[in-house]
Amino acid sequence: MAQPASAAPASASNPGWRLRWAPQASRDGLSAFEHVEDDRAGSHPEFAPHIYPENNNYRFTMHLGDRDTSTDRQRQEVRGMRANGRTLNMLYGEAWRFTYSMFIPDTLKATTTFSHVMQMKEPGTGTGPIVVMSLRRYGAVPKMELKVFDTDTLVGAVDLAPLQNHWIDIDFQIGIADAPDGWVRWIVRDGPATVIDTMTTGVDTWLGDRVRPKWGIYRSVRDTSGSLQDTYMLITNLRAYQWTEFPDRPLSIRYEAERATVEHGSVESGFDGPAPTTYVNPDDAAGSGVEWTVFAPFAGPAVLNVWYANATPIVRPMDITVNGVPVATGLAFDRTPAWSDWETRTLIVPLRAGLNTVRATSTTANGGPNLDSLEVQLPATVS
């Protein structure tokens, strides 16, 4: 995969960095993200919320007593990107660039274990990171570093102390591919000074079915340096760009499950995080499921995001067909942390111009997961 020039301009006929996402905390609030992982274990409800807009910044507050669902760690993070209520997909073969400003107080310290402040991840519970930006101690020296996680490849590291207690600027770029075609570039600026500008090529930056960004504080409580304390972090001016010749985002339409054809299931009410939602609960039987009718203005490959929840330890596989043709057999819908914590399985499938049917059918006696909606993105990629 070729690496684009960092500041290359885009025109109607030439590829370049095209703005795809520009949330404002004061306007969009937390709806700019797919999900908010705010004290999801309920360990510290008297101090909720821990993640919220503060003026035009996103604030992440961490208390020493906060615990995640795995009690050896703490997590206050947001994940994914939404624009106008639709998911932005980061897919294989694409290049993306994220710029933002962050404020790291001196109470947010580097640790001897992991303290992540940004991640690129595969969606799903228990999935591994792809790239992490972390605060880590190198002996007695606190650093901020960027690594490709699976191979523990260090992209770069800078001294943390000079960057604390004031705003700094991050420019992170990723070419999404299997090794040796994946690459990342990391730029840290402190005012007019460039602290680091480094690129690593030949790495694996692809896991699963799409890539999703995360921001916030995610750290182990097993630090041995005594660095953990109550703290916070601020992020503002988030921007996401895609390297492409197309000026507009791809068309994305959301089809609710409860408005589709339900086979052996019930329509129920619940929550998407704190917000109310309606979904389909397929019966615990093989053959239960949902069939959507979706419209494509033109023929070609499309991205399907199947939004589901499964707060059980049982994997609930489903067969996915498009216009009666199998596109995924026994697609696994694994566990989610809660029934209100919706996740995706993502497929790229061919659609014909006009009306198409997309069907999800349970394959075992356990039935399928709760189904919230189907997002359809056309075209599948605009790189």
Backbone torsions as a table, in degrees:
resi	resn	phi	psi	omega
1	MET	NA	127.1	179.5
2	ALA	-71.1	146.8	178.0
3	GLN	-94.9	124.1	179.3
4	PRO	-73.3	155.5	175.0
5	ALA	-68.5	140.7	-171.1
6	SER	-58.9	-42.5	-173.9
7	ALA	-115.3	23.4	-177.0
8	ALA	-61.8	130.7	178.7
9	PRO	-74.2	154.7	177.3
10	ALA	-109.4	144.6	173.4
11	SER	-132.7	178.4	-176.4
12	ALA	-61.8	-24.6	-176.5
13	SER	-116.3	-10.0	-176.9
14	ASN	-113.8	141.3	177.2
15	PRO	-71.0	154.5	177.7
16	GLY	-175.8	-176.1	179.3
17	TRP	-78.6	114.3	-179.9
18	ARG	-105.7	128.5	179.7
19	LEU	-65.7	127.0	-179.4
20	ARG	-117.5	-20.6	-172.8
21	TRP	-155.8	126.6	-178.2
22	ALA	-147.5	69.3	-177.1
23	PRO	-70.6	150.2	171.0
24	GLN	-118.7	123.5	-176.2
25	ALA	-58.2	-39.7	-177.6
26	SER	-70.7	-23.7	-178.6
27	ARG	-100.1	-47.9	-171.8
28	ASP	-94.2	-21.8	-177.0
29	GLY	58.2	-147.0	-177.9
30	LEU	-83.5	-2.7	175.7
31	SER	-69.5	-7.9	176.9
32	ALA	-71.7	-10.6	-175.8
33	PHE	-116.9	158.7	177.1
34	GLU	-67.1	-40.0	-177.2
35	HIS	-157.9	153.2	179.4
36	VAL	-115.5	119.3	-179.5
37	GLU	-97.7	73.3	-176.3
38	ASP	-99.4	105.6	179.0
39	ASP	42.7	56.8	-172.3
40	ARG	-67.8	-12.8	174.1
41	ALA	-90.0	-4.6	-178.3
42	GLY	65.8	34.3	-175.0
43	SER	-79.1	-19.2	-171.9
44	HIS	-146.8	56.5	-172.6
45	PRO	-66.2	-24.9	-177.6
46	GLU	-68.3	-14.8	178.6
47	PHE	-108.7	11.1	178.4
48	ALA	-70.3	148.1	-3.3
49	PRO	-82.4	154.7	175.4
50	HIS	-94.6	-19.0	179.5
51	ILE	-124.1	125.3	-177.5
52	TYR	-164.9	158.1	173.3
53	PRO	-71.6	136.0	175.8
54	GLU	-129.1	104.7	-168.6
55	ASN	58.5	-121.1	177.8
56	ASN	-108.8	26.6	177.8
57	ASN	-114.5	155.2	167.8
58	TYR	-97.7	124.7	-177.3
59	ARG	-108.1	134.3	176.5
60	PHE	-118.9	112.9	-177.2
61	THR	-106.0	132.7	179.6
62	MET	-127.0	127.6	174.8
63	HIS	-103.3	152.8	-176.4
64	LEU	-60.0	-30.0	-178.5
65	GLY	-87.6	-2.9	180.0
66	ASP	-66.4	141.8	176.3
67	ARG	-137.3	145.8	175.5
68	ASP	-87.3	-175.9	178.1
69	THR	-63.1	-29.9	166.2
70	SER	-93.2	115.9	-166.3
71	THR	-75.6	-0.2	176.6
72	ASP	-91.0	11.9	-176.8
73	ARG	-151.3	166.0	178.0
74	GLN	-122.6	144.9	-179.1
75	ARG	-148.4	122.7	166.3
76	GLN	-134.8	97.4	-173.0
77	GLU	-138.4	157.0	166.4
78	VAL	-112.6	153.5	-177.8
79	ARG	-136.7	145.2	173.7
80	GLY	75.8	174.3	-179.3
81	MET	-129.9	136.9	172.3
82	ARG	-130.2	137.6	174.9
83	ALA	-129.9	124.2	-177.1
84	ASN	55.5	36.4	177.3
85	GLY	78.9	4.4	-177.5
86	ARG	-114.9	146.0	-179.0
87	THR	-74.2	138.4	170.2
88	LEU	-95.4	121.0	-177.0
89	ASN	-95.2	133.3	172.1
90	MET	-106.9	114.8	-167.5
91	LEU	-118.1	167.2	179.7
92	TYR	-58.6	135.3	177.6
93	GLY	89.2	-4.9	-179.0
94	GLU	-94.6	161.8	173.4
95	ALA	-122.9	134.3	-178.3
96	TRP	-130.8	152.1	179.6
97	ARG	-133.5	133.0	178.8
98	PHE	-120.7	129.0	173.0
99	THR	-124.6	142.4	177.9
100	TYR	-168.0	165.4	174.9
101	SER	-109.0	143.5	179.3
102	MET	-136.3	148.5	178.1
103	PHE	-118.1	116.3	179.9
104	ILE	-110.9	107.3	178.4
105	PRO	-72.0	164.7	-179.6
106	ASP	-72.8	-6.3	173.9
107	THR	-81.6	-15.9	175.5
108	LEU	-94.6	99.6	-168.4
109	LYS	-105.2	157.7	170.3
110	ALA	-69.5	148.2	-176.0
111	THR	-127.6	171.1	180.0
112	THR	-82.2	-14.7	176.9
113	THR	-110.7	-143.1	-178.3
114	PHE	-98.2	137.6	171.4
115	SER	-138.9	89.0	-176.8
116	HIS	-85.8	140.6	175.9
117	VAL	-121.0	-3.8	172.4
118	MET	-160.4	142.0	177.2
119	GLN	-140.6	150.8	162.1
120	MET	-111.5	124.6	-171.2
121	LYS	-136.1	158.9	165.0
122	GLU	-78.7	134.3	176.2
123	PRO	-60.1	152.3	176.0
124	GLY	121.0	150.5	179.1
125	THR	-72.0	130.1	177.3
126	GLY	80.0	6.0	178.8
127	THR	-78.8	156.6	-176.2
128	GLY	-87.9	155.6	173.3
129	PRO	-69.3	158.5	173.0
130	ILE	-102.1	-49.8	176.9
131	VAL	-134.3	140.4	178.0
132	VAL	-132.1	139.4	168.4
133	MET	-107.9	124.9	-167.0
134	SER	-137.8	160.7	172.5
135	LEU	-107.7	111.5	-172.2
136	ARG	-134.9	142.6	176.3
137	ARG	-84.1	129.9	171.9
138	TYR	-103.5	87.6	-170.1
139	GLY	68.3	-118.5	178.8
140	ALA	-95.5	-0.8	-173.4
141	VAL	-101.1	119.8	176.3
142	PRO	-77.1	133.0	-178.0
143	LYS	-129.3	157.7	163.4
144	MET	-110.1	128.7	-173.1
145	GLU	-132.1	161.2	171.6
146	LEU	-125.6	130.5	-180.0
147	LYS	-133.2	147.5	161.9
148	VAL	-82.9	118.5	-161.3
149	PHE	-69.8	-49.6	-168.7
150	ASP	-61.6	-38.3	-179.7
151	THR	-99.3	3.4	-179.3
152	ASP	54.7	39.4	-178.4
153	THR	-86.5	117.8	178.7
154	LEU	-78.2	119.7	175.7
155	VAL	-83.2	-41.2	179.0
156	GLY	-179.4	162.4	178.3
157	ALA	-147.4	143.8	179.5
158	VAL	-135.1	155.5	176.4
159	ASP	-63.3	132.6	-176.0
160	LEU	-81.4	-42.3	-171.1
161	ALA	-53.2	-43.4	-179.7
162	PRO	-67.7	-12.1	-177.0
163	LEU	-99.7	-0.6	-175.3
164	GLN	-91.4	157.8	175.2
165	ASN	68.2	19.2	170.5
166	HIS	-158.7	168.9	-176.9
167	TRP	-76.8	136.2	172.3
168	ILE	-126.8	164.9	-176.0
169	ASP	-117.4	135.7	-179.9
170	ILE	-115.1	137.7	173.3
171	ASP	-131.3	108.0	-177.6
172	PHE	-118.5	131.4	-178.9
173	GLN	-129.1	144.3	-177.1
174	ILE	-142.0	131.3	169.2
175	GLY	-101.1	118.4	-169.1
176	ILE	-91.0	114.2	-178.8
177	ALA	-170.6	163.6	168.7
178	ASP	-71.4	156.6	173.3
179	ALA	-63.7	141.4	11.3
180	PRO	-97.4	19.0	-172.4
181	ASP	-95.9	-8.0	178.3
182	GLY	-81.1	153.2	178.8
183	TRP	-153.6	157.5	173.9
184	VAL	-139.0	149.2	173.9
185	ARG	-131.0	139.0	-175.6
186	TRP	-133.0	123.5	178.9
187	ILE	-126.1	129.6	174.6
188	VAL	-120.3	128.0	178.8
189	ARG	-121.8	139.3	175.9
190	ASP	-119.4	95.7	-172.3
191	GLY	63.6	-133.0	179.9
192	PRO	-78.1	-9.4	-174.8
193	ALA	-90.6	134.9	172.2
194	THR	-90.0	114.1	-177.6
195	VAL	-77.3	-40.4	178.1
196	ILE	-154.8	144.0	173.0
197	ASP	-144.6	101.4	-172.0
198	THR	-137.8	148.7	179.2
199	MET	-131.3	142.6	174.4
200	THR	-125.4	127.9	-179.4
201	THR	-113.7	173.0	175.7
202	GLY	74.4	21.5	-175.7
203	VAL	-112.0	165.0	179.4
204	ASP	-93.0	116.7	-179.4
205	THR	-121.2	26.8	-177.3
206	TRP	-134.4	128.0	172.0
207	LEU	-140.2	141.7	171.6
208	GLY	71.0	-133.5	-173.3
209	ASP	-117.9	-8.7	169.2
210	ARG	-167.0	169.3	179.9
211	VAL	-109.7	142.3	-178.0
212	ARG	-137.7	132.2	179.0
213	PRO	-81.7	154.7	174.0
214	LYS	-138.9	143.7	174.4
215	TRP	-132.1	151.2	178.4
216	GLY	138.5	-159.7	179.8
217	ILE	-115.3	121.2	178.4
218	TYR	-136.3	110.3	-172.1
219	ARG	-144.7	154.8	176.1
220	SER	-80.2	147.5	174.9
221	VAL	-92.7	5.6	-178.0
222	ARG	-92.0	18.6	175.2
223	ASP	-57.9	138.9	-178.7
224	THR	-108.2	7.0	-176.7
225	SER	-101.2	-0.7	-178.0
226	GLY	71.9	27.3	-173.3
227	SER	-92.8	-9.8	-177.1
228	LEU	-78.8	134.2	175.1
229	GLN	-161.1	171.9	174.8
230	ASP	-57.9	137.5	-175.4
231	THR	-160.3	-172.6	178.1
232	TYR	-161.4	173.5	173.8
233	MET	-149.6	147.2	178.1
234	LEU	-119.9	141.3	174.3
235	ILE	-133.0	140.7	178.5
236	THR	-148.7	168.0	177.8
237	ASN	55.6	41.5	176.2
238	LEU	-65.5	131.5	175.9
239	ARG	-139.3	139.6	175.2
240	ALA	-125.9	131.0	-179.6
241	TYR	-122.5	146.2	174.2
242	GLN	-116.5	138.2	177.6
243	TRP	-79.5	111.3	-175.0
244	THR	-165.7	162.5	174.9
245	GLU	-91.9	-7.8	-175.1
246	PHE	-92.9	125.8	-175.5
247	PRO	-73.0	-26.0	-173.9
248	ASP	-103.8	152.0	172.0
249	ARG	-64.6	151.0	175.7
250	PRO	-63.0	155.6	177.7
251	LEU	-67.2	131.2	178.9
252	SER	-133.5	126.4	-178.8
253	ILE	-126.4	137.5	-179.4
254	ARG	-106.7	127.1	178.9
255	TYR	-113.8	116.3	-178.0
256	GLU	-71.9	141.6	-178.4
257	ALA	-66.8	-37.6	-176.6
258	GLU	-68.9	-13.9	177.2
259	ARG	-98.2	1.3	178.6
260	ALA	-92.8	-175.0	175.9
261	THR	-84.8	119.6	-177.8
262	VAL	-99.8	125.5	177.6
263	GLU	-109.0	110.9	176.1
264	HIS	56.8	63.4	177.9
265	GLY	-164.8	176.7	-178.3
266	SER	-130.0	150.3	175.0
267	VAL	-91.2	126.4	-175.4
268	GLU	-133.0	167.5	179.6
269	SER	-111.7	144.2	179.0
270	GLY	-160.4	-144.9	-175.7
271	PHE	-136.2	149.0	168.5
272	ASP	-113.7	93.9	-166.3
273	GLY	64.9	-128.2	178.0
274	PRO	-85.9	-9.7	-173.7
275	ALA	-90.2	140.1	177.8
276	PRO	-68.7	148.2	177.3
277	THR	-149.4	163.8	175.7
278	THR	-120.3	141.9	-173.2
279	TYR	-147.4	175.0	175.6
280	VAL	-108.6	131.0	174.8
281	ASN	-107.0	99.7	179.0
282	PRO	-62.7	145.9	176.6
283	ASP	-61.1	153.9	176.2
284	ASP	-77.8	75.3	-178.5
285	ALA	-163.2	146.3	173.4
286	ALA	-62.6	140.7	179.0
287	GLY	98.1	-13.0	176.7
288	SER	-75.1	154.8	178.6
289	GLY	162.3	-159.2	-173.7
290	VAL	-139.0	142.4	172.5
291	GLU	-123.8	121.2	177.7
292	TRP	-99.5	146.9	167.5
293	THR	-108.0	120.5	-175.3
294	VAL	-123.2	152.3	-177.4
295	PHE	-110.0	134.6	174.5
296	ALA	-119.7	123.2	179.8
297	PRO	-69.9	-16.7	177.9
298	PHE	-152.7	159.5	-179.6
299	ALA	-80.7	149.2	176.3
300	GLY	150.8	178.7	179.1
301	PRO	-70.2	140.0	180.0
302	ALA	-131.5	154.6	175.0
303	VAL	-94.2	129.5	172.6
304	LEU	-111.0	124.0	170.1
305	ASN	-108.1	112.5	176.5
306	VAL	-93.6	112.7	-178.1
307	TRP	-89.5	127.2	-173.4
308	TYR	-145.1	163.6	170.6
309	ALA	-136.7	142.5	-178.2
310	ASN	-152.2	81.6	-176.8
311	ALA	-86.3	48.7	175.8
312	THR	-131.8	162.8	176.5
313	PRO	-79.8	0.6	-175.1
314	ILE	-93.5	124.6	172.0
315	VAL	-70.9	133.7	-176.0
316	ARG	-118.3	90.7	-176.6
317	PRO	-73.3	151.7	176.7
318	MET	-139.7	147.2	170.4
319	ASP	-88.8	133.8	178.2
320	ILE	-112.4	125.6	176.3
321	THR	-122.9	148.6	174.3
322	VAL	-123.6	119.2	-176.7
323	ASN	53.9	38.2	177.3
324	GLY	82.3	-3.2	-178.0
325	VAL	-101.9	126.5	178.7
326	PRO	-62.4	131.4	175.2
327	VAL	-117.5	-18.3	175.9
328	ALA	-155.2	117.7	-178.3
329	THR	-101.8	126.7	179.8
330	GLY	62.5	38.3	-179.7
331	LEU	-63.1	124.9	-174.1
332	ALA	-78.2	128.6	171.3
333	PHE	-111.8	96.9	-172.5
334	ASP	-80.3	-177.3	-175.6
335	ARG	-70.1	153.0	169.6
336	THR	-120.6	156.8	-174.8
337	PRO	-61.7	-26.9	-178.1
338	ALA	-157.1	164.2	176.8
339	TRP	-69.0	-18.5	178.1
340	SER	-95.1	3.7	-178.6
341	ASP	-108.9	96.3	-172.3
342	TRP	-88.4	137.2	-179.9
343	GLU	-122.4	177.0	-178.8
344	THR	-126.5	150.6	155.8
345	ARG	-113.7	133.7	-172.8
346	THR	-118.3	133.5	178.8
347	LEU	-131.9	150.7	168.6
348	ILE	-110.6	121.8	-171.8
349	VAL	-135.1	157.3	175.2
350	PRO	-83.2	133.8	172.7
351	LEU	-118.4	148.3	174.9
352	ARG	-95.7	158.4	177.3
353	ALA	-63.5	134.6	-178.8
354	GLY	101.3	-147.7	-175.8
355	LEU	-83.4	140.5	178.2
356	ASN	-135.1	152.8	173.6
357	THR	-111.0	136.3	175.5
358	VAL	-123.9	121.6	-174.9
359	ARG	-122.1	134.5	174.5
360	ALA	-117.2	119.9	-173.4
361	THR	-125.6	128.2	177.8
362	SER	-63.9	142.5	-177.1
363	THR	-110.4	-6.3	-178.5
364	THR	-130.1	170.6	179.6
365	ALA	-67.2	-14.2	176.6
366	ASN	-77.7	-9.9	-178.2
367	GLY	73.6	-172.9	-179.2
368	GLY	-100.1	178.3	176.3
369	PRO	-75.5	170.2	168.0
370	ASN	-64.0	136.1	-177.0
371	LEU	-116.1	122.4	-177.9
372	ASP	-94.5	-47.1	-173.8
373	SER	-167.9	170.2	174.0
374	LEU	-125.9	121.3	173.5
375	GLU	-98.6	134.9	179.7
376	VAL	-120.9	121.4	178.4
377	GLN	-112.7	127.7	176.5
378	LEU	-129.7	134.1	-9.2
379	PRO	-73.9	173.5	-176.9
380	ALA	-64.7	-33.3	177.3
381	THR	-148.6	147.2	178.0
382	VAL	-124.2	28.8	177.7
383	SER	-75.7	NA	NA
